[in-house]
Amino acid sequence: MVQDTSNLATVPPTYALFTGWAEINEPVSGSFLQYNILRSPVDDDSQYQKAGETVQTAKYLNYYNDSTVEFDVNYYYKVVAEDSNHNISFEIQLFMGQSKRYSRCR
């Protein structure tokens, strides 16, 4: 899910999108290291770039607040898990968010 957490009362306004997802099972290889949050302006695998990551080894921290968004811009998010051997999982979930708007893509 994506929730708009923008603060329009500040001058200038601050825009942010909060992303949350289901906790993954323990990886088969190695132990859980972190979630990587990928972001793109379009839903195109070649355009996704790492927007952030969660605290290492805390798989129950399954959320991220993106405070680098701009107003009226679509952002697509993918979340992947990384294990201690640096293996990357398949995407966990895909979401699209925009300040004042949200939808689940798949």
N, C-alpha and C positions, 0 to 999 in steps of 0.2 A: 504494500500500500504506500501511497505518497500523500502527505498532508502538507498543505501550504502553511508555513509558520512565519510568514512575512510580518513585519511590523511597520505598518503604514503611518503610525503616530510619530515616528522619529523623523528628524530632518537632517539629511535626506532619508527617505524610507529605506529600510533594509529588507531584502528579499531572501527567502530561504525555503527549502523544501525538505521535509522530514521523510525518510524512507525506512520502512520496517518490513521484515520478512520472517518466514518460519525458520526456526532453528534447525540446522542439519543434524543428521546422525554422525557419529564418530567415523572419520575416514578409515578405509580398509588399510591403507598404507600410511605409516607414520601417525602422528597425532595432530589434532586440529591446531592450526597456527593462527589464521585470521580470515575474515571476510574481506574481499576486495570489491569495491563499489566502482562500477564502470558507468560512464555517462557519455551520451552522444546527442547532437541536435536532431539526428534522424535515426530511424530504426534500420541501420545498416551495419553489419558486423565489422566492416573495415573502418568505421568511424568512431567506435567506442574507445575512450581513453580512461585511464584510472583517475577517478575523482577523489578517492580516499580509501581508507581501510579502517577496520575496527581495532580495538585493543587486542594485542596478541594473546592467544591461548584462552580467550573468554568467549566461547561460542554462544553463550547465552546473551551476549551483547549484540543482538541482531537488529540494529538500527543505525542510522547515519543521518546527520543533519547537514545538508549542503547549503552553506551560506554564501556560495559564489554564483548564485543564479541571478539572472536579470529578469525584469518584469516583461511579461508578454512574450516569452521565449519558451518553446517546447523543449523539454529535456526527457530523454529516454534513459532509463537506468537498468542495468543488469547487475546482479550480485553473484559472485562466485566464491567458493571456499578454497583456501590454500592450506595444505598440510605441512608438517615439519620437514618433509622431503621436497617441498616446493612444487608438488603436484597440484594442478588447478582442476577443480570440479567443473562439470557442466554448469550452465547458468542455473541459478536457483529460481529466480522469478524475473520478469520483465515488466516494468511500469513506465508510464509516461506521465509527466507532471508539468505544470505551468503555474506561475503565481496566480492564484485564484481559480485554478482548474486542475482536475486530476482524472485519469482513467487508467484502468488496468488493460494492458495490451493483450496478454495471453493468459 
